Amino acid sequence: MKLIKKLEIQSKQNIINFLNNQAVGRLATIDINGFPQVIPMNFVYVQTKKFRDNSYILKEDSIYMHSYRFGEKIDNIKRNSTTGFETDQHLAFLPSYYFHPYDASQADTLYISVVIKGHSYIIEDKEEKALALNSLMEKYQKEGNYEKLNSKMHSVQEVTVIKLVPRNMKGKYKIGQQWTPSYRLKIAKNILTREKENAKLIFEIMGIEILENGILKIKKEPIL
């Protein structure tokens, strides 16, 4: 089904930025009986332009995940490289009474999500494994305080690294961009009442700020 353009993330870079701000993604592989197996994974999206130095050249944008050497998902990938991947951020549930006094079908949700279709492989190249593992460390341990990994380390050689090469990548979001500014502020008032302190985090993504006098103001359009 084709996405409504207003609800689709138009910028590939915005999709990538969103991916690398999420802690967990879900990898879908096909099992021996043809059923999808979905597993939560730590991951990092690595762009080719980051690695055009003398040490390693990455030929294609890739998602990297590390794994134990054995398991069903590893067997699935070796047998069938076709895979899916998804990650999302739930912002807020919008109760039906925001929109109608009694019609429950009017309930809605604010969210951002990315769905990827591609092919996954088990990486054997030690230099690429080191690149992947260092990229994961940069994402999850931003404060540093660790020795950079290299291809000669036993830990690098022993760990399994999964590489997913995206063939199709779509981002979808609903954070108030579908509403007029005045209606967005009206819904934001309801969110503030219901969500209380959590509303500030929701408003940051919606592009709304709370002024000192408690008035809500749109500071930017919520466009991805």
N, C-alpha and C positions, 0 to 999 in steps of 0.2 A: 504494500500500500504506500502510495506516495505521500510524503509529509507535506503538511500545509507550510508554505514558504515562511510565513511569519513565525512559526514554531520551530524552524530548523536553524541550527547554528551555521551561519554562512561562511565563517572564517575557519580554515583548517588550523591555523595557528591557535585560535581560541579553543578548538577541540583538543589540541595537544596540551595546551596549558591546563585545561580542565582535567585531562587524564592524569597529568603529573602532580595535580593537587589532591588526588584521591588516594587513600591508603590501600584500598582493597578493590580488586576487579574479579570478575567471574569468568573463568575459562571453560568453554564447552567443547568437549571432544566426543567422538562417536565410538560407542563400545562395540564389542564383537557381535552383538545382536542387533545393531543398528539404532540403539537408543542413545540420546544425548546424555553425557555425564557432565555435570556442572560442579566446578570446584572453585572456592575462593582462593585468590592468589595475591601476594605482593607482586608489584610489577613496576616497570619504568618504560616510558616511551622515549626512544633515542632517535634523534634526527641525524641524517647523514652529514649535514653541514657542521655538526659539532666535532667531527672526527676526520678532518682532512689534513692531518699532520703527517710526520714521517713515521709514526709508530703504527698506525693502523688506518685503513680507509674502509668505512662502512658503506656498502654498495646501495643500501635501501633502508628507509625508515623501518624501525622494528620495535616491537614490544618484547622485553626480556623478563623472564621469570626464573627463579631458581627452585630446584626441587630435589627431593630424595631420589636416589638412582633408580629405584624400583617402584612400581605401582601401576594402577589401572590406566591413569591418564598417559603415562609414558608408553605403555603397550598400545593404547589407542592411537597416539600420535605416530608411532612407528608403522602402524598398520594403515592409517588413514590420516593424512596431514590436514584435511579439511577441518577447520575449527572456527568457533565463534568466541567473542569476548564482549563483556558488558561491564560498565561501571556507572553509578548514578549517585546523585545527591538529593535527598529528600529535604525540602525546605520547610514546608508547612502543609498541614491538612486544612482545607477551607470548609467549614461546616455548611450544610445546606441553608441554614438560616441567615448566612451572610447575603444570600441572593434571593431567597423566597421564604415566606413564613412557615410553610409546611411541606413543600415538595422536596423529598429526600434526594431525588435524582439530580438536584442542582449542586450537590457537594462536589468539591474539586480538590486539586492538589497543586502546589507549586514545586517544581523539580527541575533538575538538569540531568540528562543521561546521554551516554554515547554507546553505540552498538557497532561492532566491527566484525566483518567476515574476512577470513584469510586462510593462510596455511601455516602450520607450525612444524618446527623441526627441532631435533636435539642437536645442540652445537658441540662439535668435536674440536674445532680450532681453538687452541689454548689462548691465543691473543684476543680473539673475539670474546671468549669466556671472561677473561680479565676485564675487558672493556665493559661487558654487561654487568659484572659484579660491582665494579667501581661506580657505574652509573646508578645502580641500586643503592649503594652506600651514600652517594651524593644526595639522592632523593630522601632517604629515610633517616640519615644521620647527618643533617646539615651542619651541626656544630663541629664536625670533624673529630679529632682525638682518636685517630686510627691510622695505621700504616697502609698506604695504598697497595692494593693487590697487584701481583704481576703473574705472568703465565708460568713461571717456574715454581710457584708455591704449590705445595702438595694439596692444600685446601682448594685451590683453583682447579687443579687437575681432577680431583675426586668428585666435586659437586656437579650435579646435572644442571645445565642451563637450557631452558626452552626459549626458542625464538619464534615469535608470531609475526609474519609479514602481512600487513593489512592489504587487502584487495578492494575492500569497500568499507568506508567509515562514515557514519552518519551521527550527527548530534542533534538532539531535540531538547527544547527547554520551554518552560512556562513560568516566567517570573514577573508577570504583570505587563509585558510588552504588548499583549493583545488588547489591553484596556486603554481608554483615554486617560490622560493625566489626572483629571478630576475624579474619575471612577477608581483609578489606582489608589489615590489618597483616601477615598472612602473605604475601600477594602482594607487599606493599611491601618486605619483607625480600629477596625474590628480585630485585625491581627494583634495590634498592640494590647487591646483589652484581654484577648484570650491567651496570648503567648507570653505576656509580661516581659521579663528580662530577655527571653529568647528572641523577642521581636527585633532587637538591635542587630543580631546576626542575620536575620532574614532581610531586614531593610538594607543592609550593606550590599547584598546581591541585587535587591530590587532597585537600588539607586535612590533610596529615600533616607533622609536624615531627620533626627528629632532635635528640634531647636530647644534652647534653654527654657523657653516658656511652654514647652510641651507641644508646640505646633509641629506638624509634619510637613516636610518640604521635599520636593523632588530635586535632587542634586545632579542627576544624570539619567539619561534614558537607558533602560535595561536591555541593551542590544548586545547579543553575542554573535 
